[in-house]
């Protein structure tokens, strides 16, 4: 928050946005570099769009990988639950059968 407040103060004083963000160390170098390039070229909005697309792609990729890992784990857990339920029904029936002989 402090870095954004400092960037806002610097911006109202006529400085650029990227320097206080770089100094804060709270933003990845890619973000601060793209902001700096966008300020210099006058295409800040397009650069921020590119940064957001990059991070959106990364998030989607990680979520897809995470769900791909979770699906088999849930299948194994559910199979274990079904096995316990089946055994809890079948074993007493088998024990009753053995006891009657």
C-alpha positions in Angstrom: 0.0 0.0 0.0 2.8 2.4 0.9 4.4 1.9 -2.5 1.2 2.8 -4.3 0.8 5.9 -2.0 4.4 6.9 -2.8 3.8 6.4 -6.5 0.6 8.5 -6.3 2.5 11.3 -4.5 5.4 11.2 -7.1 2.9 11.2 -9.9 1.1 14.3 -8.6 4.5 16.0 -8.4 5.3 15.2 -12.0 7.5 12.1 -11.6 6.9 8.8 -13.2 5.1 5.8 -11.7 7.7 3.1 -12.2 10.5 4.5 -10.0 8.8 4.3 -6.6 7.3 0.9 -7.5 10.9 -0.3 -8.3 12.2 1.1 -5.1 9.5 -0.5 -3.0 10.6 -4.0 -4.1 7.0 -5.2 -3.7 6.4 -5.6 -7.5 8.0 -8.1 -9.8 10.7 -6.7 -12.1 8.5 -7.6 -15.2 5.7 -5.3 -13.9 8.0 -2.4 -13.2 9.9 -2.8 -16.4 6.7 -2.9 -18.5 5.3 0.2 -16.7 8.6 2.0 -17.3 8.5 1.1 -21.0 4.8 2.1 -21.2 5.6 5.5 -19.7 8.4 6.1 -22.1 6.5 5.1 -25.2 3.2 6.6 -24.2 1.5 3.2 -24.3 1.1 2.5 -20.6 -2.4 1.1 -21.0 -1.3 -1.5 -23.6 1.7 -2.5 -21.5 -0.5 -3.0 -18.4 -2.8 -5.1 -20.6 0.1 -7.3 -21.7 1.2 -7.7 -18.0 -2.3 -8.7 -17.0 -2.6 -11.1 -19.9 0.8 -12.7 -18.9 -0.3 -13.1 -15.3 -3.7 -14.4 -16.2 -2.1 -17.0 -18.4 0.2 -18.1 -15.6 -2.7 -18.3 -13.1 -4.8 -20.4 -15.6 -1.9 -22.7 -16.3 -1.3 -23.3 -12.5 -5.0 -23.8 -11.8 -5.2 -26.3 -14.7 -2.1 -28.2 -13.4 -3.5 -28.2 -9.8 -6.8 -29.6 -10.9 -5.1 -32.2 -13.0 -3.2 -33.4 -9.9 -6.3 -33.2 -7.6 -8.6 -35.3 -9.8 -6.7 -38.6 -9.4 -6.2 -38.0 -5.7 -10.0 -37.5 -5.2 -10.7 -40.6 -7.2 -8.4 -42.7 -5.0 -10.0 -41.2 -1.9 -13.5 -41.9 -3.1 -12.5 -45.4 -4.1 -11.2 -45.9 -0.5 -14.4 -44.7 1.0 -16.4 -47.0 -1.3 -14.2 -49.9 -0.4 -14.7 -49.3 3.3 -18.5 -49.1 2.9 -18.5 -52.3 0.8 -16.3 -54.2 3.3 -18.5 -53.0 6.2 -21.5 -54.6 4.5 -19.9 -57.7 3.1 -17.7 -58.8 6.0 -20.5 -59.2 8.5 -22.5 -61.2 6.0 -19.5 -63.5 5.4 -19.0 -63.9 9.2 -22.7 -64.8 9.6 -22.4 -67.4 6.8 -19.3 -68.9 8.4 -20.9 -69.0 11.9 -24.0 -70.9 10.6 -21.8 -73.7 9.2 
